[in-house]
Amino acid sequence: MDFDQVDDAISQRVQAMKKRLGDLRKADLYYYNLPVQELRGGSRVIVNGQEMGMYASYSYLGLVGHPRINAAAIKAIENFGSGTHGVRTLAGSLTIHKELEETIAEFKGTEAAITYSSGYATNLSVISSLVGRGDYVISDKLNHASIVDGCLMSGAKFIRFRHNDMEALHDRLKQIPEGASKLLVADAVFSMDGDIIDFPKLVELCQSYNAWLMIDEAHSLGVLGKTGRGIEEYFGMEGTIDIKMGTLSKTIPSVGGYIAGKFDLIDYLRHVSRAYIFSAALPPAQAAAANEAFKVILDEPWRIEKLTANTKHFIQGLQERGFDTMLTETAIVPVLCGSDEVAFTMTGVAHHNGIFVLPVVSPAVPPGLARLRATVTASHEPDEIDYALNVIEKAGRSVGLIQ
Ligand SMILES: Cc1ncc(COP(=O)(O)O)c(C=O)c1O
């Protein structure tokens, strides 16, 4: 069947997207899925043949391409090959999976850990394994899509509260019938805005209302806390999260997701969560790379200090130039543009001047809050950051966003 010959809802959806993408491509404003051809050190990439400063990376500590991590991946391929024989439950769990899970548990200060083949699959599968019909799942309005999808899939009553608003959360908790099972899920650092959840108040509310607490540390692992262990360390509140979720695709330069927690929780998930039971495990190279990366974080603490200094430098530089960086305190730095058009045009100017940064527009963020979503990492040098700031300033002036 051809989409322009059938007039049903599926066709209309596909055609609407085709038009939106076609308009952007015609105006030369389509910047997604660009071919990154090569990594040049930690902070530069070759895109479409042009060398650019990388400001769209989640490799917050600059670990992608680290020689120790690369070597561990190569050795794992030599020992185990490139695949895993299939599902761990039936095809055998590789020793490198066990090692990785022990490393994660130790790093996160828990009894045990389990890994999945992506962070997305982790949230989907774990939330829907823990709650179901008759239960309540409570989620911050700006939580990542994988959390939202996990909540919807679970069949539990899905309650959302205004972003990072603890009074709104309190109101919601009060409305839940006493005795009902409750799971509260939140990002530690929000992926589009870079702000940090009000963790002390969140923990207090969970404890008073007997809600289980699950925190997604996709953007806080390696970023928050003196040793990069995440939000509990940042607030000095170790041992307060029941279900510690994280990804292996950001600070940890691999792929995959994990849950760390009590042994009973992990054993339950290992025998119930469908993304573990019905999906192949992490490839050996990726498991070994992730395992080594946790060790590098501990061996090279200067990376966390440098990331913190670079983050301050970048945010301050943008604010001094008159940009609105919203409420970010972390390495995810939104540069508020307002309209999609301004965001796309500024992206063009940035790319033209050798800065690789991408626009985020509706529906990923609310209409009118389009932005450049820039990230800074431990690989950037201060003079590189100054150059990026000057380019973004030039882009902002070109559209009249700043004077
Ligand atoms: C907060 C958050 N959770 C989960 C995920 C999914 O992780 P992954 O990309 O490892 O599937 C992301 C990805 O961007 C994220 O930002």
The ligand as a Gaussian input file, in Angstrom:
#p B3LYP/6-31G(d) Opt

LIG

0 1
 C       16.294000      10.234000      31.911000
 C       16.494000       9.152000      30.897000
 N       16.135000       7.897000      31.212000
 C       16.295000       6.876000      30.341000
 C       16.829000       7.084000      29.093000
 C       16.972000       5.930000      28.143000
 O       18.273000       5.495000      28.154000
 P       18.962000       4.735000      26.919000
 O       19.309000       5.790000      25.909000
 O       20.145000       4.129000      27.565000
 O       17.985000       3.755000      26.393000
 C       17.234000       8.367000      28.722000
 C       17.828000       8.600000      27.380000
 O       18.089000       9.652000      26.928000
 C       17.065000       9.422000      29.646000
 O       17.414000      10.682000      29.332000

